[in-house]
Amino acid sequence: MMNRALRSLPLLGLLAVVACEDDRSAGAPPGLGAVPVTSPPAIACTAPTSGPTFHKGDVGPNELWRADESPHIVEYDVNVRDGATLTIEPCAEVQLAKKAHIQVAQPLTPNSGTLIAEGAADRPIRFTAKDGERWSSLVVRAPGTMRLAHVTIEGGGGGDFEQEASLVATGDGVDGWDPLVFVDHVTIVRSLGAGAWLQRGSTFIAGSRDLTIRESGSEEHPYPIEIEDATIDALPTGSYTGNRRDEILLEPKGGQTGGTGLLADATLHDRGVPYRVGRSRGTSFIIGGRTDDKLVTLTIEPGVTMKFEKDGSLKVQHFAVTKPSTAALRALGAADRPIVFRSAADAPAPGDWQGIRFNGIPDAANALDHVRVEHAGGDCGCILNTCSSIERHEGAVIFTSPPATAFITNSTFAQSGGHGITQGFDGEFVDFLPTNEFNDLAGCRQTKPRSKVAACESPRPACD
């Protein structure tokens, strides 16, 4: 619903143009290599002649917010639902009042709707606060969709139960990923909490790129973006620095069946800042566990750092069984861009987190090269089969079934509160020492499994 007031605001239009140009002048995304810095294009927007235009409630079936009728003032929540489409023209400015939302496919779910706000480099779109008050967010709920291009979102995050985020996407919570948001050259700035929050299986639409989040974060939600495992594969390129805490919060949710984790092949991309796994003690990132036993592979790009909370872990399948694993981990770093798994503590110490655990018979697809595992070896609550003379079974890496090969190479295990590699199974010993480094361990570099064909040596060796 709209109510138009005919009033020319040339000064406002000029200020919006200048501010838009400033907010989009980001440099090279961190971690992506040096690229030439170019000046932003000249803004081609002209001052509106017939705004402001006021909005609240449900939009029409195919509603258009014209640039010339800017600013578009959202007095109360605007709802894009019941199959409606709201299109916002390039050069338009949208001002949202205190606590106001633009909601797609809600309230009353299940519903549907589409928001399209696609500007251009020289004709950007801006969502900002009315009278400097903290507005809420742009919200989309499955199966609705939102498409944003050359957009600045500024001063949001005032909603309740929304992680103080300015952009919120909510999936249907059913197994599988819900691509709800497309972004292309989108900047979120000065969000009260996280710039964006994607939950309940929501993710970005394929092709999303160049998302910048800066000057955002609160004490409770200090991260630029909060995502789940469903989101990682499509997380856009861009810049996630210049916030209260420059880390991506990754909340593992897994599937609806107990013990399931990441349910489809995905890549964890290097986006220039670490991934912090969970916000609470004991959070585990789990790969695989599909009920149809289909293999799920997590691939990690060179340069990625994953930080784990106290007693957290990375599990390549949750359950320790003696049949083939449903999960694989491919973490192939480089000498100058290693992949790092470490503690999330501000003052990290040995044994802060459990480490990487391979459950089930490891698949041949597993490969770790040029990785660092630090501060692991925390309490695993496990008693495993071994021929080593040990009392504790914790390790930076734990195998509960025999690997076919030593697929961890050129890697470093440092400051473990337990062993480097625990081989806790009945089967043949696999030697991981030749290409790997082990520094400052509380236990063995590697332990010895229990043989299927012969009794353990007497006395048992201290390590391998």
C-alpha positions in Angstrom: 0.0 0.0 0.0 1.4 3.4 -0.9 0.5 7.0 -0.2 2.3 9.6 -2.3 3.1 13.1 -1.3 4.2 15.5 -4.1 7.2 17.3 -2.9 10.6 17.9 -4.6 13.7 17.0 -2.6 16.7 17.8 -4.8 19.1 18.2 -1.9 18.1 14.8 -0.4 18.6 13.1 -3.8 22.1 14.7 -4.1 23.1 13.6 -0.6 21.9 10.1 -1.4 24.0 10.0 -4.5 27.1 11.1 -2.7 26.6 8.6 0.1 25.9 5.7 -2.3 29.1 6.4 -4.1 31.1 6.4 -0.9 29.6 3.2 0.5 30.5 1.2 -2.6 34.1 2.2 -2.8 35.5 -1.0 -1.3 39.0 -2.3 -2.1 40.1 -5.8 -3.1 38.3 -8.6 -1.1 40.8 -10.0 1.5 42.4 -13.3 0.7 41.6 -13.1 -3.0 44.9 -11.6 -4.2 45.7 -8.1 -5.4 43.4 -6.5 -8.0 43.7 -3.0 -9.5 41.7 -0.4 -7.5 39.5 1.6 -9.8 37.5 4.7 -9.1 33.7 4.1 -8.7 31.7 5.1 -11.7 30.0 8.5 -11.9 26.5 8.3 -10.4 23.9 8.8 -13.1 20.9 9.3 -10.7 18.9 12.5 -10.9 17.1 14.2 -8.1 13.5 12.9 -7.6 10.7 15.3 -8.5 7.6 13.7 -7.0 8.4 12.1 -3.6 8.2 11.3 -0.8 6.0 8.2 -1.1 4.7 6.5 2.0 4.2 2.7 2.4 2.8 0.2 4.9 1.0 -3.1 4.9 0.7 -5.4 1.9 2.0 -4.4 -1.5 0.0 -4.9 -4.7 0.4 -7.9 -7.0 3.1 -6.2 -9.1 4.1 -3.1 -7.4 6.8 -0.7 -8.6 8.6 1.8 -6.5 9.9 4.4 -8.9 13.2 6.3 -8.4 11.5 9.6 -9.3 9.1 9.1 -6.4 11.9 8.7 -3.8 12.4 8.7 -1.0 10.1 5.7 -0.4 9.3 5.9 3.3 8.3 2.6 5.0 6.2 3.8 8.0 5.3 0.3 9.3 6.1 -3.2 8.0 5.7 -3.7 4.3 4.7 -7.2 3.3 5.4 -8.8 -0.1 3.2 -11.9 0.1 0.5 -14.0 -1.5 2.5 -14.2 -4.7 3.2 -10.5 -5.0 6.3 -9.0 -6.6 7.8 -5.7 -5.4 10.3 -4.1 -7.8 12.4 -1.2 -6.8 13.9 0.9 -9.6 17.6 1.7 -9.9 18.4 5.1 -8.2 15.5 4.7 -5.7 16.0 5.4 -2.0 14.0 3.6 0.6 13.9 5.0 4.2 12.6 2.7 6.9 11.1 4.0 10.2 12.1 2.7 13.6 11.6 -1.1 13.8 10.1 -1.3 10.3 10.7 -4.3 8.0 10.2 -5.2 4.4 9.1 -8.8 4.6 9.0 -11.3 1.7 6.7 -14.4 1.9 5.7 -13.5 5.5 3.9 -13.1 7.8 1.5 -16.0 7.7 3.4 -19.0 6.3 3.7 -20.9 4.1 3.5 -18.0 1.7 5.2 -16.6 -1.4 6.6 -13.4 -2.8 9.5 -11.7 -4.6 11.5 -8.6 -3.9 13.6 -7.3 -6.8 16.0 -4.4 -6.1 18.5 -4.5 -8.9 20.4 -1.3 -9.5 23.5 -0.7 -11.6 27.0 0.5 -10.8 26.1 4.1 -11.8 22.5 3.8 -10.6 22.5 2.2 -7.1 19.6 1.6 -4.7 19.8 2.5 -1.1 17.9 1.2 2.0 18.5 3.5 5.0 17.0 4.8 8.2 14.3 7.4 8.4 15.4 10.2 10.8 18.4 8.2 11.9 16.2 5.7 13.8 17.3 2.0 13.9 15.1 0.1 11.5 14.7 -3.7 11.5 15.6 -5.7 8.4 14.9 -7.0 4.9 13.4 -10.4 5.6 12.7 -13.3 3.2 11.2 -16.7 4.1 11.1 -19.8 2.0 9.8 -20.1 -0.7 10.0 -16.4 -1.3 13.1 -14.9 -3.0 15.0 -11.6 -2.8 17.3 -10.2 -5.6 19.6 -7.4 -4.7 22.2 -5.8 -7.0 24.2 -2.6 -6.5 22.4 -2.0 -3.2 23.5 -0.4 0.0 21.7 -1.5 3.2 22.5 0.9 6.1 21.6 1.3 9.7 19.4 -1.8 10.2 19.4 -4.5 12.8 16.7 -3.1 15.1 14.4 -6.1 14.9 13.6 -8.5 17.7 14.9 -12.1 17.6 16.8 -11.4 14.3 20.4 -11.5 15.6 20.3 -7.7 15.2 20.8 -8.4 11.5 19.9 -6.1 8.6 19.3 -9.0 6.1 17.5 -12.1 7.3 16.8 -15.3 5.3 14.8 -18.2 6.8 14.5 -21.6 5.1 11.8 -24.2 5.6 13.9 -26.3 8.1 13.5 -29.4 6.0 16.6 -31.3 4.8 18.0 -29.6 1.7 19.1 -26.1 0.9 16.8 -23.2 0.2 18.4 -20.6 -2.1 16.5 -17.4 -1.2 18.8 -14.4 -1.6 20.8 -13.2 -4.7 23.4 -10.5 -4.1 25.6 -8.7 -6.6 27.7 -5.8 -5.4 25.7 -5.4 -2.1 27.1 -3.5 0.8 25.7 -3.8 4.4 27.0 -1.1 6.7 26.5 -0.1 10.3 24.1 -3.0 11.2 23.4 -3.2 14.9 24.5 -6.8 15.0 25.4 -9.2 12.2 25.1 -7.7 8.8 23.3 -10.8 7.5 21.8 -13.9 9.2 20.8 -17.0 7.2 19.1 -19.8 9.1 17.0 -23.0 8.8 18.7 -24.2 5.7 18.6 -20.9 3.8 21.4 -20.0 1.4 22.4 -17.6 -1.3 21.2 -18.1 -4.9 23.9 -19.4 -7.3 26.0 -16.6 -8.9 25.9 -14.3 -5.8 29.0 -12.3 -5.5 30.6 -9.2 -4.1 29.0 -8.9 -0.7 30.6 -6.3 1.6 29.7 -6.1 5.3 31.5 -3.5 7.4 31.2 -1.4 10.5 28.7 -3.9 12.0 28.4 -6.0 15.1 27.3 -5.8 18.7 28.6 -7.5 21.8 26.1 -10.3 21.4 26.3 -10.6 17.7 29.8 -9.2 16.7 30.2 -11.1 13.4 29.6 -9.7 9.9 27.5 -12.7 8.9 26.0 -15.7 10.7 25.4 -18.8 8.6 24.7 -22.5 8.8 26.3 -25.5 7.1 23.7 -25.2 4.3 25.1 -21.7 3.4 28.8 -22.4 3.1 29.0 -23.5 -0.5 27.3 -20.4 -1.9 28.8 -17.8 0.5 29.6 -14.9 -1.9 32.9 -13.4 -2.6 33.4 -10.0 -1.1 34.8 -8.3 2.1 33.9 -9.3 5.6 36.4 -7.1 7.5 36.1 -3.9 9.5 33.5 -5.3 11.9 33.4 -5.8 15.7 34.8 -9.3 15.2 36.1 -10.2 11.8 35.0 -13.9 11.7 32.2 -15.7 10.0 30.0 -17.4 12.5 29.2 -21.0 11.2 26.5 -22.7 13.2 26.3 -26.4 12.3 22.7 -27.6 12.1 22.9 -30.8 10.2 19.8 -32.7 9.1 16.5 -33.7 10.8 17.8 -37.2 11.7 20.0 -37.4 14.7 23.7 -37.6 14.1 23.5 -36.2 10.6 25.6 -33.2 9.5 26.4 -31.6 6.1 24.1 -33.5 3.7 25.4 -32.5 0.3 28.9 -31.9 -1.2 30.1 -28.4 -0.4 33.2 -26.2 -0.5 34.3 -24.0 2.4 35.7 -21.0 0.6 38.5 -18.7 1.7 36.6 -15.4 2.2 39.5 -13.6 4.0 38.4 -14.1 7.6 38.3 -17.2 9.8 35.2 -19.4 10.3 34.2 -19.7 13.9 32.3 -23.0 14.5 29.4 -22.4 16.8 28.9 -20.0 19.7 28.8 -22.5 22.5 31.0 -25.2 24.2 31.1 -28.6 22.5 29.9 -27.6 19.1 30.8 -30.1 16.4 30.8 -29.6 12.7 29.7 -33.0 11.3 30.0 -34.2 7.7 27.7 -36.9 6.3 25.4 -39.3 8.0 22.8 -39.4 5.2 20.2 -42.1 5.8 20.8 -43.5 2.3 24.6 -43.8 3.1 25.5 -41.6 0.1 29.0 -40.1 0.5 29.2 -36.4 1.3 32.4 -34.6 0.8 33.5 -31.3 2.4 36.2 -29.5 0.4 38.2 -26.8 2.1 40.0 -24.2 0.1 43.6 -23.1 0.7 43.9 -20.3 3.2 40.8 -21.2 5.3 41.0 -21.1 9.1 38.4 -22.9 11.2 38.2 -22.0 14.9 36.5 -24.3 17.3 35.0 -23.6 20.7 36.0 -25.4 23.9 35.5 -29.2 23.4 34.3 -28.7 19.9 35.3 -31.0 17.0 35.3 -31.7 13.3 33.7 -35.1 12.7 34.0 -36.9 9.4 30.8 -38.8 10.2 29.3 -38.8 13.6 29.0 -42.5 14.5 31.9 -44.8 15.0 31.0 -47.9 13.0 33.0 -50.6 11.3 31.4 -50.1 7.8 32.4 -47.5 5.2 32.1 -43.9 6.2 29.4 -41.7 4.7 31.7 -38.7 4.7 35.0 -37.4 3.3 37.2 -34.4 4.0 39.4 -32.9 1.3 41.5 -30.1 2.8 44.3 -29.4 0.3 46.2 -26.3 1.4 49.4 -24.9 0.0 52.8 -24.2 1.5 52.1 -20.5 1.5 48.4 -20.9 2.2 47.9 -23.7 4.7 44.5 -24.7 6.0 44.4 -24.2 9.8 42.2 -25.9 12.4 42.6 -24.3 15.8 41.1 -23.1 19.0 38.7 -20.2 19.1 39.9 -19.0 22.5 41.5 -15.6 22.7 44.4 -17.2 24.6 44.5 -20.7 23.1 46.0 -23.6 25.0 46.7 -27.3 24.3 43.5 -29.4 24.5 41.1 -26.5 24.0 39.1 -28.5 21.4 38.9 -32.2 20.5 40.3 -32.2 17.0 39.4 -34.0 13.8 37.7 -37.4 14.1 37.3 -39.9 11.3 34.5 -42.4 12.1 33.7 -45.4 10.0 36.2 -46.8 7.5 37.7 -43.8 5.8 36.8 -43.3 2.1 39.6 -43.1 -0.5 38.5 -39.5 -1.3 39.9 -38.2 2.0 43.0 -36.0 1.6 44.7 -33.5 3.9 47.8 -31.7 2.6 49.5 -28.6 4.0 47.2 -28.3 7.0 47.9 -27.2 10.6 46.0 -28.7 13.6 46.6 -26.6 16.7 45.5 -26.7 20.3 43.5 -29.9 19.8 43.6 -33.2 21.8 40.8 -32.2 24.2 38.7 -34.7 26.1 37.1 -37.1 23.6 35.4 -39.3 26.2 36.6 -42.3 24.3 38.4 -45.5 25.0 39.8 -47.0 21.8 41.6 -50.1 20.7 45.4 -49.8 20.8 48.7 -51.7 21.3 50.4 -48.5 22.7 51.0 -48.2 26.4 48.8 -45.2 26.9 46.1 -44.2 29.4 44.5 -41.5 27.3 43.2 -41.7 23.7 42.8 -38.1 22.8 44.5 -36.9 19.6 44.5 -34.0 17.2 43.3 -36.6 14.7 41.5 -39.8 15.7 40.8 -42.8 13.5 38.3 -45.3 14.8 38.6 -47.5 11.8 41.7 -48.2 9.7 42.6 -45.9 6.8 43.9 -47.5 3.6 46.7 -45.0 3.2 48.5 -42.2 5.0 46.4 -39.5 3.4 47.5 -36.7 5.7 50.7 -35.2 4.2 53.0 -32.1 4.6 51.1 -31.1 7.7 51.8 -29.9 11.2 50.3 -31.0 14.5 51.2 -28.5 17.3 50.3 -28.0 20.9 48.0 -31.0 21.3 46.7 -31.8 24.7 46.9 -35.5 23.7 48.5 -37.3 20.9 49.2 -36.1 17.4 47.4 -39.0 15.6 45.4 -41.7 17.5 45.0 -44.9 15.6 42.3 -46.4 17.8 41.1 -49.5 15.9 41.7 -53.2 15.1 43.8 -53.3 11.9 47.1 -52.5 10.3 49.3 -49.7 11.4 49.6 -46.8 9.0 52.7 -44.6 9.3 51.9 -40.9 9.2 55.4 -39.7 10.3 57.4 -39.3 7.1 56.0 -36.1 5.7 54.4 -34.5 8.7 55.7 -32.4 11.7 54.7 -32.9 15.3 55.5 -30.2 17.8 54.8 -29.7 21.5 52.5 -32.7 22.1 51.4 -34.0 25.5 51.4 -37.5 24.1 52.7 -39.5 21.2 53.2 -38.3 17.7 51.1 -41.3 16.7 49.7 -44.3 18.5 49.6 -47.9 17.5 46.4 -49.8 16.7 45.5 -53.2 17.9 46.4 -55.9 15.4 43.8 -58.3 14.1 46.3 -61.1 13.5 48.8 -60.9 16.4 48.8 -60.1 20.0 50.2 -56.8 21.2 53.9 -56.7 22.0 54.8 -57.3 25.6 55.6 -54.9 27.1 53.6 -52.6 25.0 55.5 -49.7 23.3 55.0 -46.3 24.7 53.9 -44.9 21.4 54.2 -46.5 17.9 
